Amino acid sequence: MSDPLSDDVSFDYHLYGTRVRFGDGAAAGLRAELDALDCRRPVILTQTRIAASPRYAGLAAQWRDLKHLELAGVPPHSSAGLVAELAARARDFGPDCVVGIGGGSVADSAKALVLLLAEGGKLEDHVCRYEPPRGVHVPRRVRPKLPIIALPTTASGAELTCSFGVADDRGHKLMFWNRQVSASAVLIDPELAEDVPAPALHQSAMNGIAHCLEGLYSTGRSPVSDALAMQALDLFQQALGQVEDAVRRRRDILAAAHLGGMVLAMARSCLHHAICHVVAARYLLGHGAVNSAVLPHAIAYNEADAAVAARLAPALDRVNRAGAAPRHAPAGAHAPHETLSAWLRALQRRHGLPARLGELGVPAGDLPALAAQVMTERGLAVNPRPVSQPADVLAILNAAF
């Protein structure tokens, strides 16, 4: 197992057209990235809370002398209607790039915006379709897209992927994929996330853990995604299992989420995320909160398959070794977990994370309809254990309720 990040760690690399910088103060490099991309008319996309923060005011100094359009107010769940409104304002302005500052909803809105600006029509015209049992139709959309510069403030990892999701007017999550919408630059500055409440950060960490675990057994996995997933799990376990310092924990979670986002981009998400997309969008719940409640049960469903359990065994060994008790710890402290789902339930207890969908306000009577809707989700295409009927999903929802 690799050592966790040191307190002053930073890294800077280019990979497949994306430049990534991680470390305190990385956001100060935004203007350099704008200059490197020869961008002079940025659209700045963010959330109301962030736009009102002192750190945002400091960031804004980097684009004040440029012609720019600031679009705040992106909600926790973006929608096709909102993206259409953003696109109309952006077209009138004529941008040459999009800067996204915020969590997963901002990242997804930025990707949706550049897709719609390039391809026209309605956003719904470009949606991916799941074709059971193992097919996904991705529309061919090849017109050049504006570059995106992403400054994430949560552990969603969304800024690293070519996929994104926004809700339609019925509260259904529409999913998209286009290789041209991945960010040209990603600046991960832990200081930008210092005012994110710890519960919200811990919940988004469960989303990042889900990227890693699903990546390890997805039928789209590879040795590269496996290696990234294992390293990310080390960091998540250190941050949520042993690190008491809040600043260090935030840094480790954001670094782990970055690796988890790469896993998601490579291996794609499976049954767990299919369920979370449906539930979170229907009731406008935090994606991290729903992830926390569902993840142990979705993992348990797949762990029941012997081949999947074998794939996950090295990960279980690593989180147990990372959480091993110090030499003089009391007897029973940090006892090994028999399964990854047991480890996840322990994280729920340790950090007071959501453990029940009912506690989040999901009505019990809606579970069958939710299960039926999950059967249309593309994540089922790469789940290693076949999901052949809504009853399979309903069993998971009932266990999570």
C-alpha positions as CSV (number, residue, x, y, z in Angstrom):
1,M,0.0,0.0,0.0
2,S,1.3,3.5,-0.9
3,D,1.8,6.1,1.8
4,P,-1.0,8.7,2.0
5,L,-0.4,12.2,0.8
6,S,2.0,14.4,2.7
7,D,0.6,17.7,4.1
8,D,2.3,19.8,1.4
9,V,1.7,17.5,-1.6
10,S,1.0,19.0,-5.0
11,F,1.1,17.6,-8.5
12,D,1.0,18.8,-12.0
13,Y,0.6,16.7,-15.2
14,H,-0.8,16.5,-18.7
15,L,-2.8,13.5,-19.9
16,Y,-4.6,13.0,-23.2
17,G,-5.1,16.7,-23.7
18,T,-6.0,17.6,-20.1
19,R,-3.7,19.6,-17.8
20,V,-4.2,18.9,-14.1
21,R,-2.9,20.9,-11.2
22,F,-3.5,19.9,-7.6
23,G,-2.5,21.7,-4.5
24,D,-3.1,24.7,-2.2
25,G,-3.2,27.8,-4.4
26,A,-3.7,25.9,-7.7
27,A,-6.7,28.1,-8.4
28,A,-4.3,31.1,-8.8
29,G,-3.2,29.5,-12.0
30,L,-6.6,30.1,-13.7
31,R,-5.4,33.1,-15.7
32,A,-2.4,31.1,-16.9
33,E,-4.7,28.4,-18.2
34,L,-6.9,31.0,-20.0
35,D,-3.8,32.4,-21.6
36,A,-2.5,29.0,-22.6
37,L,-5.8,28.3,-24.3
38,D,-5.8,31.8,-25.9
39,C,-9.2,32.4,-24.3
40,R,-10.4,36.0,-23.9
41,R,-14.2,35.7,-23.6
42,P,-14.9,33.2,-20.8
43,V,-18.3,32.2,-19.4
44,I,-17.9,31.7,-15.6
45,L,-20.3,29.1,-14.4
46,T,-20.8,28.6,-10.6
47,Q,-23.2,28.3,-7.7
48,T,-24.8,31.1,-5.7
49,R,-23.0,30.2,-2.5
50,I,-19.6,30.2,-4.2
51,A,-20.2,33.4,-6.1
52,A,-20.8,35.2,-2.8
53,S,-17.6,33.9,-1.1
54,P,-14.4,35.9,-0.5
55,R,-12.4,33.3,-2.4
56,Y,-14.5,33.8,-5.5
57,A,-13.9,37.5,-5.3
58,G,-10.2,36.8,-5.3
59,L,-10.5,34.4,-8.3
60,A,-12.5,37.0,-10.2
61,A,-9.5,39.3,-10.3
62,Q,-8.0,36.9,-12.9
63,W,-10.7,37.6,-15.5
64,R,-11.8,41.1,-14.7
65,D,-9.8,42.7,-17.5
66,L,-11.4,40.2,-20.0
67,K,-14.8,40.3,-21.6
68,H,-16.6,37.8,-19.5
69,L,-20.1,36.5,-18.6
70,E,-20.7,35.3,-15.0
71,L,-23.6,32.8,-14.7
72,A,-24.1,32.0,-11.0
73,G,-27.1,30.1,-9.6
74,V,-26.5,26.5,-10.8
75,P,-28.5,24.4,-8.3
76,P,-27.5,21.1,-6.8
77,H,-29.4,19.3,-9.6
78,S,-29.0,20.9,-13.0
79,S,-31.8,20.6,-15.5
80,A,-32.3,20.6,-19.3
81,G,-34.4,23.8,-19.0
82,L,-31.6,25.6,-17.0
83,V,-29.0,24.5,-19.6
84,A,-31.2,25.9,-22.4
85,E,-31.4,29.2,-20.5
86,L,-27.7,29.3,-20.0
87,A,-27.0,28.5,-23.6
88,A,-29.3,31.3,-24.8
89,R,-27.4,33.9,-22.7
90,A,-24.0,32.4,-23.7
91,R,-24.9,32.6,-27.4
92,D,-25.7,36.3,-27.1
93,F,-22.3,36.8,-25.4
94,G,-20.2,34.7,-27.8
95,P,-17.8,32.9,-25.4
96,D,-14.6,31.1,-26.3
97,C,-14.4,28.9,-23.2
98,V,-16.3,27.9,-20.1
99,V,-14.9,28.1,-16.6
100,G,-16.8,25.8,-14.1
101,I,-16.3,26.5,-10.4
102,G,-18.2,24.2,-8.0
103,G,-19.4,20.7,-7.4
104,G,-20.6,18.0,-9.7
105,S,-23.7,19.9,-10.8
106,V,-21.5,22.8,-12.1
107,A,-19.2,20.4,-13.9
108,D,-22.2,18.6,-15.6
109,S,-23.8,21.9,-16.5
110,A,-20.6,23.1,-18.1
111,K,-20.4,20.0,-20.2
112,A,-24.0,20.2,-21.2
113,L,-23.6,23.9,-22.1
114,V,-20.6,23.3,-24.5
115,L,-22.4,20.4,-26.1
116,L,-25.6,22.4,-26.7
117,L,-23.7,25.5,-27.9
118,A,-21.9,23.3,-30.5
119,E,-24.7,21.0,-31.6
120,G,-27.8,23.1,-31.3
121,G,-31.3,21.7,-31.0
122,K,-32.6,20.7,-27.6
123,L,-30.4,18.9,-25.0
124,E,-32.7,16.0,-25.1
125,D,-31.8,15.4,-28.8
126,H,-28.3,14.3,-27.7
127,V,-29.1,11.9,-24.9
128,C,-27.6,8.4,-24.7
129,R,-30.0,5.5,-24.7
130,Y,-29.7,2.1,-22.9
131,E,-30.5,-0.8,-25.2
132,P,-30.9,-3.9,-23.0
133,P,-29.3,-6.1,-22.1
134,R,-25.8,-4.8,-22.8
135,G,-26.0,-2.0,-25.3
136,V,-25.7,1.8,-25.0
137,H,-26.4,4.1,-28.0
138,V,-24.3,7.2,-28.0
139,P,-25.3,9.8,-30.7
140,R,-22.5,10.9,-33.0
141,R,-21.9,14.6,-32.2
142,V,-18.6,15.8,-33.5
143,R,-18.8,19.6,-34.0
144,P,-15.9,21.4,-32.1
145,K,-16.7,22.2,-28.5
146,L,-15.5,25.1,-26.4
147,P,-12.8,24.2,-23.9
148,I,-13.7,23.8,-20.3
149,I,-11.5,24.8,-17.3
150,A,-12.8,23.1,-14.2
151,L,-12.2,24.1,-10.6
152,P,-13.9,21.4,-8.5
153,T,-14.9,22.1,-4.9
154,T,-16.3,18.6,-4.0
155,A,-15.3,15.0,-4.4
156,S,-17.6,14.3,-7.3
157,G,-14.9,13.6,-9.9
158,A,-17.3,14.9,-12.6
159,E,-14.8,17.3,-14.0
160,L,-12.7,14.4,-15.3
161,T,-15.3,12.5,-17.3
162,C,-16.8,12.7,-20.8
163,S,-20.2,11.8,-19.4
164,F,-22.7,14.0,-17.6
165,G,-26.3,14.0,-16.4
166,V,-29.0,16.6,-16.1
167,A,-32.7,16.2,-15.2
168,D,-35.6,16.6,-17.6
169,D,-38.9,18.3,-16.7
170,R,-40.2,15.1,-15.1
171,G,-37.3,14.7,-12.7
172,H,-35.7,11.9,-14.7
173,K,-31.9,12.0,-15.1
174,L,-30.8,12.2,-18.7
175,M,-27.4,10.8,-19.4
176,F,-24.9,12.0,-22.1
177,W,-21.4,11.1,-23.3
178,N,-19.2,13.0,-25.7
179,R,-15.4,12.8,-25.8
180,Q,-15.1,16.5,-26.6
181,V,-16.6,17.7,-23.4
182,S,-13.8,16.6,-21.1
183,A,-12.0,19.5,-19.4
184,S,-8.9,21.0,-21.0
185,A,-7.6,22.0,-17.6
186,V,-8.5,21.0,-14.1
187,L,-7.3,23.0,-11.1
188,I,-7.9,21.2,-7.8
189,D,-7.3,23.6,-4.9
190,P,-8.3,22.3,-1.5
191,E,-8.5,25.9,-0.2
192,L,-11.5,26.4,-2.5
193,A,-13.3,23.7,-0.6
194,E,-12.5,24.9,2.9
195,D,-16.1,26.2,3.5
196,V,-17.8,23.0,2.3
197,P,-19.4,21.5,5.4
198,A,-17.7,18.3,6.6
199,P,-20.9,16.2,6.2
200,A,-21.3,17.2,2.6
201,L,-17.6,16.5,1.8
202,H,-17.9,13.1,3.5
203,Q,-21.0,12.2,1.6
204,S,-19.4,13.2,-1.7
205,A,-16.5,10.9,-0.7
206,M,-18.9,8.0,-0.7
207,N,-19.6,8.9,-4.3
208,G,-15.9,8.8,-5.0
209,I,-15.6,5.4,-3.2
210,A,-18.4,4.1,-5.4
211,H,-16.5,5.2,-8.5
212,C,-13.6,3.0,-7.4
213,L,-15.5,0.0,-6.3
214,E,-17.7,-0.1,-9.4
215,G,-14.7,0.5,-11.5
216,L,-13.0,-2.6,-10.0
217,Y,-15.8,-4.9,-11.2
218,S,-17.3,-3.0,-14.2
219,T,-17.1,-5.0,-17.4
220,G,-15.3,-1.9,-18.8
221,R,-12.4,-2.1,-16.3
222,S,-8.8,-2.4,-17.2
223,P,-5.4,-2.8,-15.4
224,V,-5.1,1.0,-15.6
225,S,-8.4,1.7,-13.9
226,D,-7.7,-1.0,-11.4
227,A,-4.5,0.6,-10.3
228,L,-6.0,4.0,-10.0
229,A,-9.0,2.6,-8.0
230,M,-6.7,0.9,-5.5
231,Q,-4.6,4.0,-4.9
232,A,-7.8,6.1,-4.5
233,L,-9.2,3.6,-2.0
234,D,-6.0,3.9,0.1
235,L,-6.5,7.6,0.3
236,F,-10.2,7.4,1.0
237,Q,-9.5,4.9,3.8
238,Q,-6.8,7.1,5.3
239,A,-9.0,10.2,5.1
240,L,-12.2,8.7,6.5
241,G,-10.7,6.0,8.7
242,Q,-7.8,7.6,10.5
243,V,-7.0,11.2,9.6
244,E,-8.3,13.5,12.3
245,D,-7.0,16.8,11.0
246,A,-9.8,18.4,9.0
247,V,-7.5,20.2,6.5
248,R,-5.5,17.0,5.8
249,R,-8.7,15.0,5.5
250,R,-10.1,17.4,2.9
251,R,-6.9,17.3,0.9
252,D,-6.8,13.5,0.9
253,I,-10.5,13.2,-0.1
254,L,-10.1,15.6,-3.0
255,A,-7.0,13.8,-4.2
256,A,-8.7,10.4,-3.9
257,A,-11.8,11.8,-5.7
258,H,-9.6,12.9,-8.6
259,L,-8.2,9.4,-9.0
260,G,-11.8,8.0,-8.6
261,G,-13.0,10.4,-11.4
262,M,-10.3,8.9,-13.7
263,V,-11.6,5.4,-12.8
264,L,-15.1,6.5,-13.6
265,A,-14.0,8.0,-17.0
266,M,-12.2,4.7,-17.9
267,A,-14.4,2.0,-16.5
268,R,-17.8,3.7,-16.3
269,S,-20.4,3.3,-13.5
270,C,-22.7,0.3,-12.9
271,L,-25.9,-0.6,-11.0
272,H,-25.2,1.5,-7.9
273,H,-24.9,4.8,-9.9
274,A,-27.9,3.8,-12.0
275,I,-30.0,3.6,-8.8
276,C,-28.6,6.9,-7.4
277,H,-29.2,8.8,-10.6
278,V,-32.9,7.9,-10.5
279,V,-33.4,8.5,-6.8
280,A,-31.5,11.7,-6.4
281,A,-33.0,13.3,-9.5
282,R,-36.6,12.3,-8.6
283,Y,-36.5,13.8,-5.1
284,L,-33.8,16.5,-5.6
285,L,-31.6,14.8,-3.0
286,G,-27.9,15.3,-2.6
287,H,-26.1,12.8,-4.8
288,G,-23.6,12.1,-2.0
289,A,-26.3,11.4,0.5
290,V,-28.1,8.9,-1.8
291,N,-24.7,7.3,-2.6
292,S,-24.1,6.8,1.1
293,A,-27.5,5.1,1.7
294,V,-27.4,2.9,-1.3
295,L,-23.8,1.9,-1.7
296,P,-23.4,-0.9,0.9
297,H,-26.5,-2.7,-0.5
298,A,-25.5,-2.3,-4.2
299,I,-22.1,-3.6,-3.4
300,A,-23.6,-6.5,-1.4
301,Y,-25.7,-7.4,-4.5
302,N,-22.6,-7.7,-6.6
303,E,-20.4,-9.3,-3.9
304,A,-22.9,-12.2,-3.9
305,D,-21.4,-13.2,-7.2
306,A,-18.2,-15.3,-6.5
307,A,-16.3,-13.8,-9.5
308,V,-17.1,-10.3,-8.4
309,A,-16.1,-11.1,-4.8
310,A,-12.8,-12.3,-6.1
311,R,-12.3,-9.1,-8.0
312,L,-13.0,-7.1,-4.9
313,A,-10.8,-9.2,-2.5
314,P,-7.6,-7.2,-3.0
315,A,-9.5,-4.0,-2.3
316,L,-10.9,-5.5,0.9
317,D,-7.5,-6.5,2.0
318,R,-6.1,-3.0,1.4
319,V,-8.8,-1.2,3.3
320,N,-8.4,-3.6,6.2
321,R,-4.6,-3.1,6.2
322,A,-5.0,0.7,5.9
323,G,-7.4,0.6,8.9
324,A,-5.3,-1.7,11.0
325,A,-5.2,-0.7,14.7
326,P,-2.0,0.8,16.1
327,R,0.1,-1.5,18.2
328,H,-1.2,-0.2,21.5
329,A,-4.8,0.3,20.5
330,P,-7.6,-1.2,22.6
331,A,-8.7,-4.7,21.8
332,G,-11.2,-4.8,19.0
333,A,-10.3,-1.4,17.6
334,H,-10.4,-1.2,13.8
335,A,-11.3,-4.9,13.6
336,P,-11.0,-6.3,10.0
337,H,-14.2,-6.1,7.9
338,E,-15.4,-9.3,6.3
339,T,-16.8,-7.6,3.2
340,L,-16.5,-4.2,1.6
341,S,-20.2,-3.6,2.3
342,A,-19.4,-4.0,6.0
343,W,-16.6,-1.5,5.7
344,L,-19.0,1.0,4.1
345,R,-21.5,0.5,6.9
346,A,-18.7,1.2,9.4
347,L,-17.9,4.5,7.5
348,Q,-21.5,5.4,7.8
349,R,-21.5,5.0,11.5
350,R,-18.1,6.7,12.1
351,H,-19.1,9.9,10.2
352,G,-22.9,9.9,10.8
353,L,-23.5,9.5,7.1
354,P,-27.0,8.8,5.7
355,A,-27.8,5.1,5.9
356,R,-31.5,4.9,5.0
357,L,-33.4,6.2,2.0
358,G,-36.5,6.6,4.2
359,E,-34.6,9.0,6.4
360,L,-33.8,11.1,3.3
361,G,-37.5,11.4,2.5
362,V,-38.0,8.7,-0.1
363,P,-41.6,7.4,0.2
364,A,-41.8,3.6,0.6
365,G,-44.6,3.4,-1.8
366,D,-42.5,4.8,-4.6
367,L,-39.9,2.0,-4.5
368,P,-41.4,-0.3,-7.1
369,A,-41.7,2.6,-9.6
370,L,-38.1,3.6,-8.9
371,A,-37.0,0.0,-9.5
372,A,-38.8,0.0,-12.8
373,Q,-37.1,3.2,-13.9
374,V,-33.7,2.0,-13.0
375,M,-34.1,-0.7,-15.6
376,T,-33.8,2.0,-18.3
377,E,-30.4,3.2,-16.9
378,R,-27.2,2.7,-18.9
379,G,-25.2,1.7,-15.9
380,L,-26.8,-1.8,-16.1
381,A,-24.9,-2.4,-19.3
382,V,-21.6,-2.8,-17.6
383,N,-22.7,-4.3,-14.3
384,P,-21.0,-7.6,-13.8
385,R,-23.9,-9.4,-12.3
386,P,-26.9,-9.3,-14.7
387,V,-29.9,-7.2,-13.6
388,S,-32.7,-9.0,-15.4
389,Q,-35.9,-7.7,-13.7
390,P,-37.1,-4.8,-11.5
391,A,-37.3,-7.2,-8.5
392,D,-33.5,-7.3,-8.4
393,V,-33.4,-3.5,-8.0
394,L,-36.3,-3.4,-5.6
395,A,-34.5,-5.8,-3.3
396,I,-31.6,-3.3,-3.1
397,L,-34.0,-0.4,-2.6
398,N,-35.8,-2.2,0.2
399,A,-32.5,-3.1,1.9
400,A,-31.5,0.6,1.7
401,F,-34.8,1.8,2.9
